[in-house]
Amino acid sequence: MLSISPKDITIAQLQGYLQGAVSPRPIAFASTMDKNGKPNLSPFSFFNVFSSNPPILIFSPARRVRGNTTKHTLQNAQETKQVVINVVNYDIVQQMSLSSTEYAEGVNEFVKSGLTPIPSELVKPYRVAESPVQFECKVNEIIELGQEGGAGNLIICEVLKIHINEAVLDENGNIDQYKIDLVSRMGGNWYSRSNQGLFEVPKPISTLGIGVDNIPEFIKKSPVFDGNDLGMLGNVEALPSEEEIIIFVNENFAVKGVLSSDDEQKVHLKAKEYLNNQDILSAWKVLLAKK
């Protein structure tokens, strides 16, 4: 058996062992607002429910290992003492992943991820309309666990109001675990889908993805693509060049045949095949070749 002292390995290695062993972990999709009213949206897998009376949720934005800086979510919670925790199901997992990109302060992750902000009733931060369950919370306490990179900050939240999409309820008014289709975080790029099992979501690129807001309207309005598809398309640093598109089409006879038709839906379905195989750049080349 491998035996390790935490002090003998790097923080990154330690984090890998912890996250790989303590899983699957539910995801807190935390919506906050700074003191000037600018929204922020970010996911955290150091999260769970810890009490029902009072109803308490706790999540932990850790200090970044690189640079030892803190996240906007933590800063906003410290300033305003309010947060909305939205649960993440399979329908929004790619958009959730895109929102974890380290955009600059003031960039609206709702816009970048293509998710819909809706007003809360008791707190200022927005709810995520696409999330099947949303918890409006006040921040009771923040416990700092350390001051070095990798140290967590326990944000202890008291639930003030719960919003549940009726589509995930069973005939008795309880949450149906198949219908809600929750996802949870595991080690590396791995996630677990509660009613089906493991699947992989590549981590967002270290540079900035273009975001769903920069996807052309003819793609966003297509009935072929869902939120997960748009989340993947938004997670590229730059679109392929015209030369790259021409080379790709000339080397793929099946793609060339689809593009020669006037059926836009067939083109979109071909692009979706590439998305289903996590080949995002090829999907973009198909879509832009027909533009």
Kinemage of the C-alpha trace (Angstrom):
@kinemage 1
@onewidth
@group {chain A} dominant
@subgroup {mainchain}
@vectorlist {calphas} color= white
{ca met a 1} P 0.000 0.000 0.000
{ca leu a 2} L 1.245 3.471 -0.891
{ca ser a 3} L 1.614 5.594 2.248
{ca ile a 4} L 2.064 9.353 1.899
{ca ser a 5} L 2.739 12.215 4.268
{ca pro a 6} L 0.989 15.334 2.901
{ca lys a 7} L 4.090 17.418 3.595
{ca asp a 8} L 6.232 15.195 1.363
{ca ile a 9} L 4.373 15.902 -1.903
{ca thr a 10} L 3.366 19.014 -3.819
{ca ile a 11} L 0.041 20.711 -3.215
{ca ala a 12} L -1.050 19.768 -6.750
{ca gln a 13} L -0.263 16.090 -6.100
{ca leu a 14} L -2.033 16.181 -2.749
{ca gln a 15} L -5.088 17.801 -4.291
{ca gly a 16} L -5.136 15.110 -6.961
{ca tyr a 17} L -5.153 12.326 -4.365
{ca leu a 18} L -7.810 14.048 -2.249
{ca gln a 19} L -10.145 14.727 -5.163
{ca gly a 20} L -9.602 11.296 -6.665
{ca ala a 21} L -10.367 9.517 -3.389
{ca val a 22} L -13.102 11.696 -1.917
{ca ser a 23} L -15.627 11.494 -4.723
{ca pro a 24} L -18.106 11.808 -6.287
{ca arg a 25} L -18.644 15.295 -4.879
{ca pro a 26} L -21.769 17.416 -5.466
{ca ile a 27} L -21.249 20.756 -7.175
{ca ala a 28} L -22.216 24.129 -5.748
{ca phe a 29} L -22.864 26.438 -8.696
{ca ala a 30} L -22.504 29.649 -6.691
{ca ser a 31} L -23.965 32.923 -7.879
{ca thr a 32} L -22.765 36.042 -6.078
{ca met a 33} L -22.764 39.790 -6.590
{ca asp a 34} L -20.130 42.325 -5.630
{ca lys a 35} L -20.878 45.481 -3.669
{ca asn a 36} L -21.359 47.398 -6.935
{ca gly a 37} L -23.961 44.950 -8.279
{ca lys a 38} L -21.749 43.025 -10.743
{ca pro a 39} L -22.727 39.326 -10.911
{ca asn a 40} L -20.349 36.378 -10.689
{ca leu a 41} L -20.987 32.684 -11.302
{ca ser a 42} L -18.588 29.861 -10.467
{ca pro a 43} L -18.743 26.125 -9.587
{ca phe a 44} L -17.200 24.485 -6.506
{ca ser a 45} L -16.999 20.775 -5.739
{ca phe a 46} L -15.898 21.204 -2.125
{ca phe a 47} L -19.563 21.355 -1.131
{ca asn a 48} L -22.322 19.580 0.781
{ca val a 49} L -25.364 19.921 3.047
{ca phe a 50} L -24.579 19.818 6.774
{ca ser a 51} L -27.823 20.556 8.635
{ca ser a 52} L -31.559 20.651 8.065
{ca asn a 53} L -32.597 22.642 11.146
{ca pro a 54} L -31.345 25.233 10.441
{ca pro a 55} L -30.813 24.324 6.761
{ca ile a 56} L -27.078 24.776 6.225
{ca leu a 57} L -24.996 24.345 3.068
{ca ile a 58} L -21.218 24.756 3.100
{ca phe a 59} L -18.880 25.225 0.162
{ca ser a 60} L -15.220 26.142 0.045
{ca pro a 61} L -13.487 28.385 -2.513
{ca ala a 62} L -9.825 27.488 -2.082
{ca arg a 63} L -6.971 29.915 -2.504
{ca arg a 64} L -5.313 29.405 -5.868
{ca val a 65} L -2.165 27.301 -5.662
{ca arg a 66} L -0.604 29.408 -8.392
{ca gly a 67} L -0.235 32.961 -7.095
{ca asn a 68} L -2.024 32.340 -3.768
{ca thr a 69} L -4.911 34.619 -4.723
{ca thr a 70} L -8.589 34.352 -3.794
{ca lys a 71} L -11.606 33.905 -6.041
{ca his a 72} L -14.223 36.551 -6.780
{ca thr a 73} L -16.872 34.334 -5.178
{ca leu a 74} L -15.089 34.503 -1.825
{ca gln a 75} L -14.557 38.237 -2.079
{ca asn a 76} L -18.220 38.825 -2.931
{ca ala a 77} L -19.442 36.591 -0.103
{ca gln a 78} L -17.262 38.511 2.323
{ca glu a 79} L -18.636 41.844 1.091
{ca thr a 80} L -22.345 41.088 0.707
{ca lys a 81} L -22.999 37.997 2.880
{ca gln a 82} L -25.345 36.592 0.206
{ca val a 83} L -25.140 33.735 -2.309
{ca val a 84} L -27.390 31.561 -4.438
{ca ile a 85} L -26.328 27.928 -4.691
{ca asn a 86} L -27.663 26.268 -7.844
{ca val a 87} L -27.378 22.511 -8.336
{ca val a 88} L -25.853 21.166 -11.554
{ca asn a 89} L -27.504 18.502 -13.676
{ca tyr a 90} L -26.352 16.895 -16.895
{ca asp a 91} L -28.171 19.409 -19.093
{ca ile a 92} L -25.881 22.268 -18.037
{ca val a 93} L -22.610 20.491 -17.200
{ca gln a 94} L -20.658 21.895 -20.178
{ca gln a 95} L -21.876 25.435 -19.556
{ca met a 96} L -21.019 25.045 -15.883
{ca ser a 97} L -17.519 23.914 -16.851
{ca leu a 98} L -17.103 26.909 -19.176
{ca ser a 99} L -18.123 29.270 -16.373
{ca ser a 100} L -15.160 28.056 -14.298
{ca thr a 101} L -12.787 29.785 -16.722
{ca glu a 102} L -10.748 32.464 -14.943
{ca tyr a 103} L -12.257 35.491 -16.652
{ca ala a 104} L -11.199 38.946 -15.467
{ca glu a 105} L -13.087 40.705 -12.695
{ca gly a 106} L -16.280 42.253 -14.012
{ca val a 107} L -16.781 39.728 -16.844
{ca asn a 108} L -20.264 38.254 -16.536
{ca glu a 109} L -20.066 34.439 -16.464
{ca phe a 110} L -23.809 34.235 -17.116
{ca val a 111} L -23.183 35.845 -20.494
{ca lys a 112} L -20.069 33.810 -21.250
{ca ser a 113} L -21.706 30.480 -20.372
{ca gly a 114} L -25.021 31.285 -22.047
{ca leu a 115} L -26.990 30.606 -18.869
{ca thr a 116} L -30.003 32.693 -17.881
{ca pro a 117} L -29.937 34.936 -14.778
{ca ile a 118} L -33.279 35.357 -13.037
{ca pro a 119} L -33.993 37.545 -9.997
{ca ser a 120} L -33.984 36.044 -6.532
{ca glu a 121} L -36.721 36.916 -4.044
{ca leu a 122} L -34.797 37.399 -0.798
{ca val a 123} L -31.178 38.013 -1.844
{ca lys a 124} L -29.491 40.106 -4.528
{ca pro a 125} L -27.488 37.483 -6.495
{ca tyr a 126} L -29.252 35.992 -9.489
{ca arg a 127} L -30.433 32.411 -9.767
{ca val a 128} L -29.539 30.161 -12.717
{ca ala a 129} L -32.821 29.562 -14.539
{ca glu a 130} L -31.603 26.289 -16.062
{ca ser a 131} L -30.662 24.777 -12.693
{ca pro a 132} L -33.351 22.387 -11.423
{ca val a 133} L -32.956 23.499 -7.781
{ca gln a 134} L -31.792 26.889 -6.517
{ca phe a 135} L -31.074 27.848 -2.898
{ca glu a 136} L -31.184 31.495 -1.862
{ca cys a 137} L -28.817 31.822 1.091
{ca lys a 138} L -27.383 34.244 3.590
{ca val a 139} L -23.763 33.779 4.620
{ca asn a 140} L -23.617 33.082 8.346
{ca glu a 141} L -19.862 32.690 8.671
{ca ile a 142} L -16.660 32.305 6.665
{ca ile a 143} L -13.910 30.207 8.215
{ca glu a 144} L -10.413 30.662 6.789
{ca leu a 145} L -8.528 27.356 6.856
{ca gly a 146} L -5.109 28.774 5.970
{ca gln a 147} L -3.314 31.527 4.114
{ca glu a 148} L -1.207 29.518 1.677
{ca gly a 149} L -2.142 28.383 -1.826
{ca gly a 150} L -4.641 25.520 -1.708
{ca ala a 151} L -6.147 26.572 1.626
{ca gly a 152} L -9.939 26.475 1.741
{ca asn a 153} L -12.428 29.000 3.043
{ca leu a 154} L -15.591 27.464 4.454
{ca ile a 155} L -18.593 29.583 3.471
{ca ile a 156} L -21.384 28.548 5.832
{ca cys a 157} L -24.716 29.371 4.182
{ca glu a 158} L -28.187 29.303 5.687
{ca val a 159} L -30.938 28.522 3.189
{ca leu a 160} L -33.638 31.204 3.114
{ca lys a 161} L -35.678 29.950 0.167
{ca ile a 162} L -35.650 26.953 -2.172
{ca his a 163} L -36.854 26.968 -5.787
{ca ile a 164} L -37.507 23.582 -7.438
{ca asn a 165} L -38.405 22.952 -11.060
{ca glu a 166} L -41.597 20.880 -10.927
{ca ala a 167} L -40.343 18.798 -13.864
{ca val a 168} L -37.981 16.941 -11.497
{ca leu a 169} L -40.682 15.998 -8.978
{ca asp a 170} L -42.424 12.644 -8.743
{ca glu a 171} L -46.165 12.072 -8.244
{ca asn a 172} L -45.763 12.599 -4.489
{ca gly a 173} L -44.012 15.945 -4.825
{ca asn a 174} L -40.571 14.551 -3.956
{ca ile a 175} L -37.440 15.045 -6.036
{ca asp a 176} L -37.095 12.131 -8.461
{ca gln a 177} L -33.404 11.164 -8.600
{ca tyr a 178} L -33.693 9.977 -12.191
{ca lys a 179} L -35.468 13.094 -13.388
{ca ile a 180} L -33.134 15.569 -11.691
{ca asp a 181} L -30.151 13.840 -13.376
{ca leu a 182} L -27.506 15.407 -11.128
{ca val a 183} L -23.791 15.331 -11.915
{ca ser a 184} L -20.903 15.264 -9.471
{ca arg a 185} L -17.172 15.909 -9.626
{ca met a 186} L -14.500 13.241 -9.428
{ca gly a 187} L -10.731 13.299 -9.962
{ca gly a 188} L -9.058 14.743 -13.061
{ca asn a 189} L -11.513 15.402 -15.886
{ca trp a 190} L -14.016 12.844 -14.622
{ca tyr a 191} L -17.613 13.405 -13.561
{ca ser a 192} L -20.353 11.054 -12.439
{ca arg a 193} L -23.900 11.216 -13.760
{ca ser a 194} L -26.247 10.028 -11.033
{ca asn a 195} L -28.445 7.884 -13.257
{ca gln a 196} L -25.868 6.597 -15.754
{ca gly a 197} L -22.273 6.601 -14.478
{ca leu a 198} L -18.907 8.102 -15.401
{ca phe a 199} L -18.212 10.568 -18.183
{ca glu a 200} L -15.407 12.994 -18.979
{ca val a 201} L -15.429 16.770 -19.422
{ca pro a 202} L -12.074 18.218 -20.488
{ca lys a 203} L -11.013 21.021 -18.184
{ca pro a 204} L -11.556 24.527 -19.576
{ca ile a 205} L -8.564 25.832 -21.461
{ca ser a 206} L -6.074 27.781 -19.376
{ca thr a 207} L -6.533 30.743 -21.702
{ca leu a 208} L -9.931 32.412 -22.107
{ca gly a 209} L -12.655 30.690 -24.106
{ca ile a 210} L -14.578 32.917 -26.513
{ca gly a 211} L -17.792 32.210 -24.592
{ca val a 212} L -21.299 31.410 -25.754
{ca asp a 213} L -21.906 35.139 -26.285
{ca asn a 214} L -19.494 35.090 -29.243
{ca ile a 215} L -21.110 32.138 -31.019
{ca pro a 216} L -22.957 33.263 -34.186
{ca glu a 217} L -26.728 33.484 -33.867
{ca phe a 218} L -27.390 30.910 -36.609
{ca ile a 219} L -25.695 28.345 -34.378
{ca lys a 220} L -27.281 29.432 -31.103
{ca lys a 221} L -30.747 29.385 -32.654
{ca ser a 222} L -30.326 25.954 -34.247
{ca pro a 223} L -32.653 23.292 -32.777
{ca val a 224} L -29.840 20.751 -33.194
{ca phe a 225} L -27.623 22.181 -30.453
{ca asp a 226} L -28.376 22.125 -26.736
{ca gly a 227} L -26.744 24.028 -23.886
{ca asn a 228} L -23.962 21.472 -23.523
{ca asp a 229} L -23.099 21.816 -27.215
{ca leu a 230} L -22.935 25.595 -26.912
{ca gly a 231} L -20.802 25.277 -23.795
{ca met a 232} L -18.255 23.211 -25.718
{ca leu a 233} L -18.287 25.541 -28.729
{ca gly a 234} L -17.661 28.491 -26.415
{ca asn a 235} L -14.640 26.815 -24.851
{ca val a 236} L -12.141 27.578 -27.625
{ca glu a 237} L -9.587 30.350 -27.513
{ca ala a 238} L -10.019 31.285 -31.196
{ca leu a 239} L -11.992 30.156 -34.230
{ca pro a 240} L -10.230 28.196 -36.979
{ca ser a 241} L -8.820 30.218 -39.856
{ca glu a 242} L -10.221 30.107 -43.377
{ca glu a 243} L -7.149 28.173 -44.516
{ca glu a 244} L -7.624 25.575 -41.763
{ca ile a 245} L -11.280 25.163 -42.743
{ca ile a 246} L -10.442 24.657 -46.443
{ca ile a 247} L -7.796 22.017 -45.657
{ca phe a 248} L -10.180 20.202 -43.303
{ca val a 249} L -13.001 20.088 -45.841
{ca asn a 250} L -10.729 18.923 -48.672
{ca glu a 251} L -9.428 16.076 -46.511
{ca asn a 252} L -12.876 14.860 -45.391
{ca phe a 253} L -15.079 13.570 -48.204
{ca ala a 254} L -18.022 12.868 -45.901
{ca val a 255} L -17.979 16.457 -44.682
{ca lys a 256} L -17.668 17.772 -48.219
{ca gly a 257} L -20.734 15.760 -49.226
{ca val a 258} L -22.811 17.160 -46.372
{ca leu a 259} L -21.696 20.705 -47.134
{ca ser a 260} L -22.641 20.349 -50.807
{ca ser a 261} L -26.287 19.978 -49.823
{ca asp a 262} L -28.555 22.906 -49.010
{ca asp a 263} L -29.783 21.233 -45.838
{ca glu a 264} L -28.495 23.293 -42.925
{ca gln a 265} L -29.799 20.784 -40.399
{ca lys a 266} L -27.635 18.035 -41.899
{ca val a 267} L -24.621 20.297 -41.560
{ca his a 268} L -25.459 20.995 -37.940
{ca leu a 269} L -25.986 17.293 -37.236
{ca lys a 270} L -22.542 16.572 -38.708
{ca ala a 271} L -21.022 19.197 -36.432
{ca lys a 272} L -22.847 17.649 -33.488
{ca glu a 273} L -21.234 14.281 -34.281
{ca tyr a 274} L -17.844 15.899 -33.733
{ca leu a 275} L -19.044 17.529 -30.507
{ca asn a 276} L -20.241 14.153 -29.245
{ca asn a 277} L -16.656 12.945 -29.726
{ca gln a 278} L -15.208 16.009 -27.945
{ca asp a 279} L -13.696 17.257 -31.248
{ca ile a 280} L -14.711 20.882 -30.889
{ca leu a 281} L -12.417 22.418 -33.516
{ca ser a 282} L -13.679 20.044 -36.224
{ca ala a 283} L -17.245 20.963 -35.284
{ca trp a 284} L -16.379 24.629 -35.722
{ca lys a 285} L -14.781 23.942 -39.116
{ca val a 286} L -17.946 22.219 -40.338
{ca leu a 287} L -20.156 25.062 -39.118
{ca leu a 288} L -17.996 27.880 -40.483
{ca ala a 289} L -17.438 26.166 -43.841
{ca lys a 290} L -21.164 26.470 -44.507
{ca lys a 291} L -21.440 30.057 -43.251
